[in-house]
Amino acid sequence: MKTNQTFPVVSAIFTLALSHTASAAPVDLSSWLIDGAGSWSFNSTNAPNDSADQAFNSIPTVLFNNVNSQGLSLAGTIEVQTTSDDDFIGFVLGYDDEDLFGTNATTDYILVDWKQTAQSGQPPGMRMSRVTGGPIAAHGTDTTGDAWTHTGLVNTIATAATLGNTGWEDHTQYLFEIIFNPNNIQVSVDGVEQFNVNGTFENGSFGFYNFSQQNVRYAGITEEIAPPVPVPASFWLFTSGLIGLAGMRKKKAA
């Protein structure tokens, strides 16, 4: 007797498409590394050392996990805990140790930064840039360096969907989620997708980024395996066809 193989195939396809069931785990930030002139300290929100504060108004500084992070989804909150200053907060992806200083010949990482107000030629809002060398700021709060102007070594590749011209607010906690895959990066703020960018991205560290902005807290950080790339509509049409074919075969066999 010939067995019908269609239903097992369909079942396997659905299992693959719906298999993301990992739960987020707290991240202990105390083993992360620091580049730049920032002053980072650690505290606990929901788990030991799952939160970090950056105290200085300085040249760019990064707190990073120093492990290849593609295939991960990271989440938490970000908050500027002062009314002083109005500069850059954000994240780096694909970062390698000392990339800020320009000592790595292969520097190639993604910078997501968010400015509060317009200043020295820079508008408010959130951008995604590709950084291909360094240093990106020469000294202090240098408003002529590439980190400020988003030119030269810092090349803007996307503007946030709803926050592209909107700055962050003082003493306001924002929930973020970042999905970092080799060919896709997604960033959401308060449940709203700001970036969904395709490309070819260097593997490397995930990290927090400050430039000329003090008293910033990154809190309750968690990570999990990134969800799979969304299944295209053509896949579901194909699957529906298999189900229909299976039904016809079953009816014919009866």
C-alpha positions in Angstrom: 0.0 0.0 0.0 1.3 3.5 -1.0 1.5 5.8 2.0 0.6 9.5 1.8 3.7 11.6 2.5 2.1 15.0 2.1 0.9 15.5 5.7 4.3 14.7 7.3 5.9 17.2 5.0 3.4 19.9 5.8 3.7 19.2 9.5 7.5 19.5 9.2 7.2 22.9 7.4 4.8 24.3 10.0 7.1 23.0 12.8 10.1 24.9 11.2 8.1 28.1 10.7 6.7 28.2 14.3 9.7 26.7 16.2 10.9 29.9 17.9 10.0 29.3 21.6 13.1 30.5 23.4 12.6 32.6 26.5 14.6 35.7 27.3 17.4 35.3 29.9 18.8 38.1 32.0 22.3 39.4 31.0 25.0 40.0 33.6 26.8 43.1 32.3 29.6 43.1 34.9 31.9 41.1 32.5 31.4 43.4 29.6 34.2 45.6 28.3 34.5 49.4 28.1 36.0 51.5 25.3 36.3 55.2 25.3 36.2 57.7 28.2 32.9 56.7 29.8 32.3 55.9 33.4 30.2 52.8 33.6 28.8 51.2 36.8 26.5 48.2 37.3 23.4 47.6 39.3 20.5 45.2 39.4 16.9 45.7 38.2 15.4 42.3 37.8 18.5 40.2 38.1 22.1 40.7 39.3 24.1 43.2 37.2 21.4 43.4 34.5 21.6 47.2 34.4 24.4 49.8 33.7 24.7 53.5 34.2 27.1 55.8 32.2 27.9 59.0 34.1 30.2 61.1 31.9 29.7 63.7 29.2 32.5 62.6 27.0 33.8 61.5 23.6 32.1 58.3 22.4 32.1 55.4 24.8 30.9 51.9 24.4 30.1 49.1 26.9 30.1 45.9 24.9 29.8 42.1 25.5 32.9 41.1 23.5 31.3 38.1 21.9 29.9 37.5 18.4 26.2 38.4 18.8 24.6 37.7 15.4 21.6 35.4 15.9 20.6 37.1 19.2 17.7 39.4 20.2 18.5 41.8 23.0 16.0 43.9 25.0 15.7 46.2 27.9 15.1 49.9 28.7 17.1 53.0 28.1 16.6 56.3 30.1 18.4 59.6 30.4 18.2 60.4 34.1 19.0 64.1 33.9 17.7 67.3 32.4 21.3 68.4 31.5 22.5 68.1 27.9 20.7 66.8 24.8 23.1 64.6 22.9 23.6 61.0 21.7 22.5 57.7 23.2 22.2 54.3 21.5 23.8 51.0 20.5 26.5 49.3 18.4 26.2 46.0 16.6 29.1 44.0 15.1 31.6 46.0 17.2 35.2 44.8 18.0 37.4 45.9 20.8 39.1 49.2 20.1 37.0 50.0 17.0 36.4 53.4 18.5 40.1 54.3 18.4 40.8 53.3 14.8 43.4 50.7 15.6 41.5 47.9 13.8 42.1 47.7 10.1 38.8 45.8 9.6 36.5 48.1 11.6 33.0 47.7 10.2 30.1 48.0 12.7 26.6 49.4 12.9 25.8 52.4 15.1 22.2 53.3 16.1 22.2 56.7 17.8 19.5 59.0 19.0 19.8 62.7 19.6 17.5 64.8 21.7 17.5 68.2 20.0 19.0 70.1 17.0 22.5 71.4 17.6 25.6 72.3 15.5 24.0 71.1 12.3 22.6 67.9 13.6 18.8 67.5 13.8 17.0 65.5 16.6 16.1 61.9 15.9 17.3 58.3 15.5 19.6 57.0 12.7 21.3 53.8 11.8 24.9 54.3 10.4 27.7 52.1 9.2 31.1 52.9 10.7 34.1 51.8 8.7 37.1 53.3 10.6 38.1 55.5 13.5 38.5 57.4 15.6 35.1 59.0 14.9 35.6 61.9 17.3 39.0 63.5 18.1 38.4 64.9 21.6 35.7 66.0 24.1 32.3 66.7 22.6 33.8 67.4 19.2 31.0 68.7 16.9 33.3 68.4 13.8 34.0 64.7 14.2 32.3 62.1 12.1 30.4 60.8 15.1 28.6 64.1 15.3 28.2 65.0 11.6 27.4 61.4 10.4 29.8 61.9 7.5 33.1 60.3 6.5 33.7 57.2 8.5 30.1 57.3 9.8 27.7 56.8 6.9 23.9 57.0 7.6 22.1 54.1 6.0 18.6 54.5 7.5 16.4 56.9 9.5 13.9 55.6 12.1 10.4 55.1 11.0 8.6 57.3 13.5 11.5 58.7 15.6 13.6 59.9 12.6 13.0 63.5 13.6 11.9 63.0 17.2 14.4 63.2 20.1 14.3 61.3 23.4 12.7 62.9 26.5 14.4 63.5 29.8 13.5 61.0 32.6 11.6 58.8 30.2 12.1 55.1 30.1 12.0 53.6 26.6 11.6 49.8 25.9 13.9 48.6 23.1 14.3 45.3 21.3 17.2 44.7 18.8 17.4 41.7 16.5 20.8 41.1 15.0 21.1 38.7 12.1 23.8 38.4 9.4 21.6 39.8 6.8 18.9 41.7 8.7 18.8 44.1 11.7 15.5 45.1 13.4 15.1 47.8 16.1 11.9 48.5 17.9 11.2 51.2 20.5 8.1 50.8 22.8 6.8 48.1 20.5 7.1 50.2 17.3 9.5 49.0 14.6 11.9 51.8 13.8 14.4 49.8 11.6 14.1 46.7 9.5 17.3 46.9 7.4 18.6 44.2 5.1 22.3 43.9 4.1 25.5 42.0 4.9 26.6 42.8 8.4 29.9 42.1 10.2 29.6 39.7 13.1 30.8 41.1 16.5 29.7 42.5 19.8 26.5 44.1 20.9 27.0 47.2 23.0 25.6 50.4 24.5 26.8 53.8 23.1 27.0 57.3 24.5 28.4 60.5 23.0 28.5 63.7 24.9 25.6 62.5 27.1 25.8 61.8 30.8 23.6 59.9 33.3 22.2 57.3 31.0 20.8 54.0 32.3 20.4 50.8 30.3 18.2 48.5 32.5 16.8 45.0 32.8 18.8 43.7 29.8 17.8 40.3 28.5 18.8 38.2 25.5 17.4 35.2 23.6 17.9 33.5 20.3 16.7 35.8 17.5 13.4 34.8 15.8 13.7 33.3 12.3 13.4 35.6 9.3 9.7 36.2 8.6 8.2 33.6 6.3 7.2 35.1 2.9 3.7 35.0 1.6 4.7 32.7 -1.2 5.6 30.0 1.4 2.1 30.0 2.8 0.6 29.8 -0.7 2.8 26.8 -1.4 1.9 25.2 1.9 -1.8 25.8 1.3 -1.4 24.1 -2.1 0.2 21.1 -0.4 -2.7 20.8 2.1 -5.2 21.1 -0.7 -3.4 18.4 -2.7 -3.3 16.1 0.4 -7.0 16.5 0.8 -7.7 15.6 -2.8 -5.5 12.5 -2.6 -7.2 11.4 0.6 -10.7 11.8 -1.0 -9.6 9.9 -4.1 -8.1 7.1 -2.0 -11.5 6.8 -0.2 
